[in-house]
């Protein structure tokens, strides 16, 4: 075999192995190192760079300094089965596929784990390629991080308003308090706005937001939670 062909063959064989090794080390490092920024933060900073006064608000808050009500609120609003699934809610995914085929308005089928993987490790529009990377990283964080760390990262990097990322910044800007002091009602207001944080605002809730808030409060009192949530009550 000629030398150029040998090099090409080695590249083809080694590239997937290198990719897996690098991404596993990347995910393993972020189990202990807090996420400095996300691709979405960069994209929004570019998107709104011309707006006067725009600023990125982001500071990390350890999970033990976030009120358990916030964990309950996002589980009730975004992912009822978070403690039990392996990163994927197959029933929700199938339902989303069927709604897409029927031409109906799709509800989100992504779990908190998938949303975390998407925010931290991927960027760009929703394509099948990006979805593939999202699924891959979802498997990795489920295996390497575990549920508690996934929730901690999720609550720190998720977009909660224009230039507002994570519950540390959101709690300060919307309610002028530390996230450890959030009430269930306040936490649910934040959770309601997560699907559309650029248009819905916890500090200025519409009638729809208020209605959804009450529904999430009711559901949050019926769900069961892991010990790392209930032990802090």
N, C-alpha and C positions, 0 to 999 in steps of 0.2 A: 504493500500500500504506500503510495506517495506521501511525502511529509505533509503537504497541505491538507490532504484528505485525512491523515491521521489526526491532525490538529482539529479539524472540523468534527471528526468523530468524537474526540475527547471532549470538545466543547458541548456537543449534543448530549453526551452521557453525563458530564459533570455539572452542567448548568442547573438541572433540577435539584441535584444533591446540594449544591451551593445555596440555592434559593431556600431550601428547607432548613439548612443549617443556620443561615443568616436570620431568617424569620423566627425560628425557634429561640435563638439567642436574644433577638430583639424583644420578643414577648416575655421571655424569662427576666430580662433586665427591668422591664416595666412593671413587673410584680413588686419590685422594691423601689424603683425610681419613679417619682411622680412625673406625669406627662407634662412636658414644658409648653407645648402648643399642639394644635391639631391642624390638618389641612384646611378645614372649614374656617378656622380663625384667620388663616392667611388669605383665603379666598374672599371672605367678607371684608377684610381690611383693604384689599385691592378694590373690591366692588364699591365700597363706601368712602374711598379715600378722598373724593372731591367734596364730601359733605362737611361743612364747617362744624367743628366741635365733636366729630366722631372720634371715639376712643374705644379701644378694646379693654374690657374689664374682666379680669381673670386672676383669681388667686386660689391656691389649693387649700382645702380644708379636710383634715383626716375624718374618717367615717365616725369615729367616737366623739367628734365635735359637731356632728350633724344630728338634729333631732330625729328620733325614730319615726316621728310622724311623716317625715319627708320620704323615708323608705316605704312606709305603708302607702303613702299617696301615689307614688310612681308605680308600685306594684298593682295597686287597685286600678289605676288609669291605663297603664301601658302593658302590663304583663302579669296577669293573675297567677300564672303557673311558674313564675320565675324560680322559686326554690326547688321545683320538681323536675323541670325539663333539662335536656342536655344541651341547651342553647337554641333549640328550634321547636316551635310550636307547630307541629305538622298539620293539625286540624285547621289552624288559622291560615297556614300557607295554602292548603288545599282550597279553603273557602275563598281566599284572595284570587287564586287561579280561576276558579269557577266564575267569580264576579267579573274578572277581566274578559273571559270568553263570552260572557253574556252581555258585555258592554255596559255593565253597571259601574257605579262609582265604587272604587275599591277602598276597603278599609285596610289599615296597616296590618301586615302579617308578621312584622318583625318583632322579635323579643328584645328585652333590654340587653341581652348579650350581643345580639346582632347589631343593635344600634350603637353599642359601645365599640364593637369591632369596626363598624363603618366610620365612626367619627375619628377614631384614633389612627387607623391604618389605611384607609382608602380615601379617594377624592374623586371629584368629577361627577358626571351625570350617571343616572341609574341605568347601566348597561348590564348585559349578561356577564361580561368580563368582570366588571366591578362586583357584581353579585357573587361571582365565583370566589374572588379574593375575600369578600366579606364572610362568606361561609367558611372558607379556610381559616381565617383568623378567629372566627367564632369558635371553631373546634379547639384551636390552640389556647385561647384564653379560658375556655371552660376547663381544659385539662391542666393548665399551668397556673392560672390565677385562682380559680375557685369563685364561688358566688359572692363572697363578702368583698373581695378585691374588685370584682366586676362592678358591683354596686357602687363602691367607693369611686372608681374611675368614672363611671357613668354620671354620677351626681356632680362630679367636678368638671367634666368637659362638655356636657350637653348644652346646646344653645338655648338660652332662656330669655332672649330679647336681642335687640340690635346692639351688637358689640358686647353682649352680656353672656358669659359662659360659666356654668357651674353655680351651685347653690350658695357658695360663699359670696360671690358678687351679686347674685339675684336677691339674696336675703338683705344685704346691705342697701341696695338701691331701691328695692320695692317696699321693704318693711322697716328699714333703718335699725336692724338688730342683728345679732349673731345667729347663724343657722342653728345653733344648739337651742335657741329659745323660740323657734317657730312652733306655732300651734297647728293642730290638725287642719283647721279651716284655712290657714295661710298656706300650708303645704299643698293642700288640694287645689287652691287657686293656681299655684305654680304648675302643678301637674296637668291641669286642664289645658294650659296654654302651650305645653310642649309640642303638640303637633303643628302649631303655627305660631311660633314665638315672635315673629316679626309683625304680626297683625293683632294678636291677642295679648292683653297686658294684665298681670295679676293685681296691679295697683289701681287699675281702672277697668274693672270687670264689666262686661256687657251682660245682658240678661241671659244670653246663652251660656256664658262662662259661669254665672251664678247657679244656673240650673244644673250644669254638669258638676259643679263643685259639690252640691248637695248629694248628687247621685254617687260620687266617689267617696264622700264622707260615709254614706250609708254602707257602701260595699266594703270599705276599709275596716269596718267593725265586724264584718262577717268572715273575712279571710283568716287563714292561719299563717303564721310567720315563723321563720327559723329562730333558733335560740339567740343568734347574734343580734337579732332585733329585739326580741321580747326581754332578754336579760338586761337591757338598758332602760326599760320603762320605769 
